[in-house]
Amino acid sequence: MANDSIPLLALPGGSVWQFFVFTIPLFGIYCYFLWLAINRPNIADPDDEQFYEPRIRLTDILYVFLTTWVLFASLVTYMTYFVNKRRRLSKRYEKEGIVILGDVLYDDENRYGNCGWLVNLLCRKNDYGYVVYDLEKVASHPACDYKGTLEGKIKKKVRVYHRYPREQVSILVLPEYPRSGQPKTDLEADWASFSETYLMSEGYSEAAENNRASIQQVMSRDRSIGIILISLGWLAFLLLASVFVCLQINEISGVYDDESSYWAWTTFTIVMAGVTPVVAIGGNLIRWKMYERWILKSGKTGKPDGSSRQSHRNYLSASNESEEDGAYVQMT
């Protein structure tokens, strides 16, 4: 049985093969669509018995190819732009981060019954917790570059690899962004997830042997490149397939009233020159800005009354209190 104290570092070592195998059925279906496009001019004759049989329009097949093109283009842009930007931001904590003490709150209670696995699959709620630390400690650190006034405590939602609550652990904060706190041990796990070789803190090697995760199974840069190469192969296939379908529509547009070569080429041009840059580049840029703001500037601040453990628990737990101070909160 898995030990919850052991970090789930990243995607498993076979993730590239899983991605490749997942696309094989899709490739088979698209090859069938290409066969239909190849054969369509042969039956584009009112005297042919197959002419009046139900058929899949080549225009619809073109829509499918172009939609998939946009999705893979977005994936390639995400892997080459967003992922690299996220890694560089994460590594800034290693080079520039100042260390203060704080708490990590994590709640693994299933509040969704039999649908809990589906909620976790879609929303990845198990991957997130909260970090709580004192902003005044950040302001008093000699390396802090923030010019404004800092007071009270901050409660910030963060990505966690160690899925259990912790008290008085090291929190890394970027000097110019006091709200950027991240648990140090979780950042170390994150660095390991995209490094060829990375030495975890003492004691992790023993934990990694208990069948939860190991450094050798962590997704490295090479595996990311593998996903990019597979996606580029798909982009080349979809581009050529889309052009071929447009050429086939040229041949039958005078026979079928619902097939138009002008519309096919217009749609192809709009998707390639307009939709793809907007969705792939613009979408990932907006996503990065949202992610960057979440990492550097998000979080709720408050001022617990006095130093009593009860008032501190009320501040941390919000609407979902726990029995132990600084232990669990509802993740929303």
C-alpha positions in Angstrom: 0.0 0.0 0.0 1.4 3.5 -0.9 2.9 5.6 1.8 1.4 9.1 1.8 4.6 10.6 3.1 6.5 9.7 0.0 6.4 12.3 -2.8 4.7 11.6 -6.0 7.3 13.3 -8.1 5.9 13.5 -11.6 4.7 11.5 -14.6 5.9 7.9 -14.6 8.9 6.8 -16.7 6.6 5.3 -19.3 4.6 8.4 -19.9 6.0 8.9 -23.5 5.0 5.4 -24.5 1.6 5.8 -22.9 1.1 9.0 -24.9 2.2 7.2 -28.1 0.0 4.2 -27.5 -2.9 6.4 -26.7 -2.6 8.1 -30.1 -2.5 4.8 -32.1 -6.3 4.2 -32.2 -6.8 7.9 -33.2 -4.2 7.4 -36.0 -6.2 4.3 -37.2 -9.4 6.2 -37.4 -7.7 9.1 -39.3 -6.2 6.6 -41.8 -9.8 5.3 -42.4 -10.8 8.9 -43.1 -8.0 9.2 -45.6 -9.1 6.0 -47.3 -12.6 7.5 -47.7 -11.0 10.6 -49.2 -9.0 8.5 -51.6 -12.0 6.5 -52.7 -14.5 9.3 -52.9 -13.7 10.5 -56.5 -14.2 6.9 -57.7 -17.9 6.9 -56.6 -18.6 10.6 -57.4 -20.9 9.5 -60.3 -24.7 9.6 -60.2 -24.7 6.4 -62.3 -22.7 4.6 -59.5 -24.8 2.7 -57.0 -22.7 3.9 -54.1 -23.3 7.5 -55.0 -26.6 7.6 -53.1 -25.4 5.6 -50.1 -24.9 7.5 -46.8 -21.5 9.0 -46.6 -19.2 11.1 -44.5 -18.6 14.5 -46.2 -15.0 15.2 -47.0 -15.6 18.7 -45.6 -16.4 17.2 -42.2 -13.3 15.1 -42.4 -11.3 18.3 -43.1 -12.9 19.9 -40.0 -11.7 16.9 -37.9 -8.2 17.1 -39.2 -7.9 20.8 -38.7 -9.4 20.7 -35.2 -6.9 18.0 -34.2 -4.1 20.1 -35.8 -5.0 23.0 -33.5 -5.0 20.8 -30.4 -1.5 19.3 -31.2 -0.2 22.8 -32.1 -1.4 24.0 -28.7 0.3 21.0 -27.0 3.6 21.7 -28.8 3.4 25.3 -27.8 2.6 24.4 -24.2 5.5 22.0 -24.0 8.0 24.3 -25.6 6.8 27.7 -24.1 4.8 27.2 -20.9 6.7 24.2 -19.5 10.1 25.9 -20.0 8.8 29.1 -18.5 7.4 27.3 -15.5 10.7 25.4 -15.0 12.7 28.6 -15.1 10.4 30.2 -12.5 10.6 27.2 -10.3 14.4 27.2 -10.4 14.4 30.9 -9.4 13.4 29.7 -5.9 16.6 27.6 -5.7 18.8 30.6 -6.7 17.0 33.6 -5.2 14.6 32.3 -2.6 14.8 33.3 1.1 13.8 30.8 3.8 11.2 31.3 6.5 9.2 28.9 8.6 5.5 28.2 7.9 2.8 25.5 7.8 1.6 23.3 5.0 -2.1 22.3 5.1 -3.4 19.3 3.2 -6.7 17.5 3.3 -7.1 14.1 1.7 -10.6 13.4 3.0 -13.0 12.3 0.3 -16.1 14.5 0.3 -17.5 13.3 -3.0 -18.3 9.7 -2.2 -18.0 7.3 -5.1 -17.4 10.2 -7.5 -14.2 11.2 -5.6 -11.9 9.5 -8.1 -13.6 11.4 -11.0 -13.3 14.8 -9.2 -9.6 14.1 -8.5 -9.0 13.0 -12.1 -10.6 16.1 -13.6 -9.7 18.7 -11.0 -6.5 17.1 -9.5 -7.6 18.2 -6.0 -5.2 15.8 -4.4 -2.3 17.7 -5.9 -3.0 20.9 -4.0 -2.8 22.1 -0.5 -2.2 25.4 1.3 0.9 27.1 2.7 0.6 29.5 5.6 3.4 31.9 6.8 3.9 35.3 8.4 4.4 38.2 6.0 6.2 40.1 8.7 8.9 37.5 8.8 9.4 38.0 5.0 9.6 41.8 5.5 12.2 41.4 8.3 14.5 39.2 6.2 17.6 41.1 5.1 17.2 39.9 1.5 13.6 41.1 1.1 13.3 43.6 -1.8 9.6 44.4 -1.3 9.0 48.2 -0.7 5.5 48.1 0.6 4.1 47.3 4.0 3.7 43.6 5.0 1.8 42.4 8.0 -0.4 39.5 9.1 -0.3 35.9 7.8 -1.0 34.7 4.3 -2.8 31.5 3.2 -1.9 30.5 -0.3 -2.9 27.5 -2.4 0.1 25.6 -3.7 1.0 22.5 -5.7 2.2 19.8 -3.3 4.1 16.6 -3.9 4.3 15.5 -0.3 0.6 14.8 0.5 0.4 15.3 4.2 0.1 18.3 6.6 3.3 19.8 8.0 4.1 22.4 10.7 7.0 24.8 10.9 8.8 23.7 7.8 11.0 25.7 5.4 9.1 28.0 3.0 11.0 29.6 0.0 9.9 33.1 -0.9 11.2 35.2 -3.8 12.6 38.5 -2.3 10.5 40.8 -4.5 7.3 38.8 -4.3 6.3 38.2 -0.6 3.2 36.3 -1.6 5.2 33.7 -3.6 5.9 31.3 -0.8 6.3 27.6 -1.7 7.2 24.6 0.5 10.9 23.9 0.0 10.6 20.1 0.0 7.9 20.2 -2.6 10.0 22.5 -4.8 12.9 20.0 -4.5 10.5 17.3 -5.7 9.5 19.6 -8.6 13.1 20.3 -9.5 13.8 16.5 -9.6 10.8 16.0 -11.9 12.5 17.9 -14.8 16.2 17.3 -14.1 18.4 14.6 -15.5 20.1 14.2 -12.2 19.1 15.8 -8.9 20.0 14.8 -5.4 17.1 15.0 -3.1 17.5 15.9 0.6 18.8 13.2 2.9 16.2 10.6 3.8 14.3 10.7 0.5 16.2 7.8 -1.0 14.8 5.4 1.6 11.3 6.7 1.0 11.6 6.3 -2.7 12.2 2.6 -2.3 8.7 2.0 -0.8 7.0 1.6 -4.2 5.6 5.1 -4.4 8.1 6.8 -6.7 11.8 6.8 -7.5 14.1 9.3 -9.0 14.7 7.1 -12.0 11.0 7.2 -12.7 10.7 10.9 -12.8 9.8 12.7 -16.0 13.0 14.3 -17.3 13.6 16.8 -20.1 14.3 13.9 -22.6 10.8 12.6 -22.0 9.3 16.0 -22.6 11.2 16.1 -25.9 9.8 12.7 -26.7 6.2 14.1 -26.4 7.1 17.1 -28.5 8.5 14.8 -31.3 5.4 12.7 -31.3 3.3 15.8 -31.5 5.4 17.2 -34.3 4.9 14.0 -36.2 1.2 14.3 -35.8 1.3 17.9 -37.0 3.1 16.9 -40.2 0.6 14.1 -40.8 -2.4 16.3 -40.2 -1.1 19.1 -42.4 -0.5 16.8 -45.3 -3.8 15.0 -44.7 -5.7 18.3 -44.7 -4.1 19.4 -47.9 -4.9 16.1 -49.6 -8.6 16.3 -48.5 -8.8 19.8 -49.9 -7.4 18.5 -53.2 -9.9 15.6 -53.2 -12.8 18.1 -52.6 -11.6 20.0 -55.7 -12.3 16.9 -57.8 -15.8 16.3 -56.4 -17.1 19.8 -55.7 -19.0 19.9 -59.0 -20.7 16.6 -58.3 -21.8 17.0 -54.7 -23.8 20.1 -53.7 -22.6 20.0 -50.1 -18.9 20.0 -51.0 -17.1 23.2 -52.0 -13.5 23.6 -52.9 -13.6 27.3 -52.2 -14.9 26.8 -48.7 -12.4 24.0 -48.0 -9.4 26.1 -48.9 -10.8 29.1 -47.1 -11.3 27.1 -44.0 -7.8 25.6 -44.3 -6.3 29.1 -44.6 -8.2 30.6 -41.7 -7.3 27.7 -39.4 -3.6 27.7 -40.3 -3.1 31.5 -40.4 -5.6 32.7 -37.9 -7.1 30.1 -35.5 -3.9 28.3 -34.7 -1.8 31.3 -33.7 -4.6 32.7 -31.6 -5.4 29.4 -29.8 -1.9 27.9 -29.6 0.2 31.0 -28.9 -2.4 33.4 -27.4 -4.0 30.7 -25.3 -0.7 29.5 -23.8 0.4 33.1 -23.2 -2.8 33.9 -21.3 -2.4 30.6 -19.4 1.2 31.5 -18.4 0.2 34.9 -17.2 -2.5 33.4 -15.0 -0.2 30.8 -13.7 2.6 33.3 -13.0 0.2 35.5 -11.1 -1.0 32.5 -9.1 2.5 31.6 -8.1 3.8 35.1 -7.3 0.9 37.2 -6.2 -2.0 35.0 -5.1 -3.1 34.3 -1.5 -5.4 35.7 1.2 -4.0 37.7 4.1 -5.4 38.1 7.6 -4.5 39.1 11.1 -5.2 36.4 13.7 -6.2 37.9 17.1 -3.5 37.3 19.6 -1.4 34.2 19.6 -3.9 31.6 20.8 -3.9 28.3 19.0 -7.7 28.5 18.7 -7.8 31.8 16.9 -5.0 30.7 14.6 -7.0 27.5 13.7 -10.1 29.6 13.0 -8.1 31.8 10.6 -6.5 28.9 8.8 -9.6 26.6 8.5 -12.0 29.2 7.2 -15.3 27.4 6.7 -13.9 23.9 7.3 -12.3 23.5 10.7 -10.3 20.4 11.8 -9.6 18.9 15.1 -5.9 19.6 15.1 -4.3 23.0 14.7 -2.8 23.6 11.2 -3.8 20.1 10.0 -6.5 20.0 7.4 -8.7 22.3 5.4 -11.3 21.8 2.6 -9.6 22.3 -0.7 -11.7 24.5 -3.0 
